Amino acid sequence: MDHSEILILDRLSNLLAHRAYDMGCNAFSFGEKIFPLEAAMDAAGPVPWALVLHADAICFAAGLAHPNEWGALPFYNCVTPDAPFGNELRLQPGRLPHSLATSLMDAALEHAICTGMNSFGMSPAEWDQLDLSERTIPLEPYLADLQNNWITKEMESGDIRQQVYHWPLLLSRENFDSMTPELRSGESSINRSQLLGFPRMS
C-alpha cells in the first residue's frame, strides 16, 4: 500500500474504533482471543473485512448496487494469509463516495454490536450498565448472521420475490427494543422488508 492509502485506512480504522466505543463496545472477541478496539479495527484486523462484506450486502438490499455487482464500495478485502481472518482492507475505485461507504460500514458495525448484545440476551440499556471491562462483543454471532441472513443466494441472485421474503433485519440501538428475540436473531420467516435503516453518524 502507498502512503495515502495507509492514511485513509488508518482514519477509517480510528473512526470505526471510536464509533464502536460510542455504541458500548470496548473490545471484540473470537473464541478465546480478545481484540482491543485498536487491533480489532485495524485494516488487517478481525472486524473490518466482515463489515465490508456486510456493507456490500446492504448495498444490494438498499438498491445502491446493481444485482450481482461487487466493487461498488471504495473498500475491498484483499486475501492476506497472515491477517487474523486472512483478509486485509484495501482501497479500490468504487462507485460510491467514501462518505456513503463509511455510513454503510457504520451501520454494519452497529448491527454487529447489537447482534453481540442480543447473543447474551441483553438490551442496549442493560449492556450499558456493565463495567467497561465487560463490554466485549463476540464476533461469532455476527458472522453467523451474515452467513445465514445477508450473504445468501436469495439476497445475492434471487428474484425480487425471494429477496423481499428473505430481506434481512438491520439492527440498531434505536430499533432493538421494538424487535422480538426471533426477529433480532433473524429466525423469523415473516417479511422484514420495512426494517432496513441507517444510523446517523455522530
N, C-alpha and C positions, 0 to 999 in steps of 0.2 A: 504493500500500500504506500502511496505517496503521502507527503506531509499533510496536504489539505484534506485528504480522505480520513487520515487518522484524527485530525482536529474535529471534523464533522461528526465522526462516530463517537469520539470522546464526549462531545457536547450532548449527543443523543443519549449515551450511557448515563451521563450525570443527570440529565433531565429525568430519565426513567427511574433512576435510583431515588431522586428527590420525590417524584410522584408516588413511588411505592411507599416511601416513608409517610407521606401525607395521607395515604389511604390505609395506614395502620399496619404496614409490613416492615419488620426490622431485619428480616433475613428470609432466604428460601432454603428448602431442604430437598434432597433427593436421596431416598434410602436413609443411611446413617450419616450422610455428609451434609453439613450446613454451610451455606454460602452467604457471607455478609453481602449487603446490597451492592457495594462497590464491585465485588467479584462477580456477583450474580448477574449484574447488568453490563459487565464488560462485553465488548464485541465478540469475544470468544467464550463468553460465559454461558451458563446453562439456561438462561431465560430468553434473551433476545431472539434466538433462532425460532423458538416456539411462537413468540409474539409476531414475527414476520409471517409465519405460516397462517396464523390466525387472522392477521390484518389482511392478507391476501384473500382469505375466505370471506371476511366481512365485505371486501370489495365486491365479490361476486354477489353476495346476498343483498347488498345495498344498490346494486346496479352501477357501481363505479368502474367495473371492469367487464369486458365482454365475456361471454361463455368460453371457458377453457383458455382464457387469456391469463398467462402468468407474466410477471415482469412489469405490471403497472406501477408498482411501488418503486421508489428510488433506492430501496434496500433489497438485498437478496442474501441467501445463505450459501456460503462457499464451503465446500467439503474440506475440512481441516482435521485430519486424524488425531492430532494431539490436543484438540479442544475437548472440554468435558463431555460434550454431546456430539462431537465430530463435525461441528459446523461453526463457521465464523461469519459474523455480519459484515457485508461489504456494500459498497455503493454501486449503482448502475444508473443509466439514463432512463428512469421510469417516466411514465406519462403524468403521474400525479405529482403535484408540488410537495416539497418536503413538509410544509405546514400541515397539509391534509394527511399525509402519510404518518406524521408524528401523532396526530389526533387519533388515527386508527390504532396505532401502537399503544397509545394511552388507554383507549377503550379495551383493547385486548388485555392489557396489564390489569385494569380494574376487574375485568372478568376473571382473570387468573386468581387474583387475591380473594374475590368473593367466592369462587369455587373452592379455594382452600379453606376459608372460614366455614363454608357450608359442610365440608367434609368432616369438620369437628362438631357439627350440629349447633353452630354458634351464629348469631346475627352480628352485623357490624357493631351495634351498640354493646353487645356482650363482649365482643372481641376487644373493643376499645378499653374495657375495664381490666384487661390483662396487663401485667407488668410488661414493659418494653422488651425485656429479655425473653418473654414467652411468645412474642408475636412473630413466629416463624411459619411461613406459608409452605406447605408441602406441594411439590410440583406434580406428583403422580396423579392426583385427581384432575388437574388441569389438562395434562397430556392425554389422559383417558377421555376427557370431554371433547378435546379436539378431534381425536380419532373416531369417537362414536357419533358426534353430532355436527362437526364443522367440516372436516376433511373426509367427506364420504362421496361415493359415486353419485348419489342422488343430488348432492349440492354442487358437485363439480360438472356433471354432464347429464343430469336428469332433465326431463322436460319440465315445463313450468308447473304442472300439477304436482309432480314429485317434489320439486323444490319447495313449493308452498307448504305441502304436507309435512315435510321434514325440516321446515325452517327452524334454525337453532335459536336458542334464547341467549341474548347478550346480557349478562348480569352486571348490575352496578350497585353501589351502596344505596342509591336512591330508590331503586325498584326492588331491592332484595326482600324487604318485609312484606311486599304485596304478593309474593310468589309462594306457592305451596312447596314443600320439600321435593315433591316429584318434579315440578317444573324446574326448580333450581338445579336438580340433578340431571335434567334432560331425559327423565324417564317417562314423561307423559307423552301420549301419542296424539294429543289434541293439537290443533293448528296454532302455532305460536307466531304467525307472521306479523302480528301487531307489536311484537315485543322488541324489535330492533331499535336501539337508541344509542346515542353517543354522549359521553360526559363532556362537560365543559373543561377546557384546560385552564389551570389556575397559575 
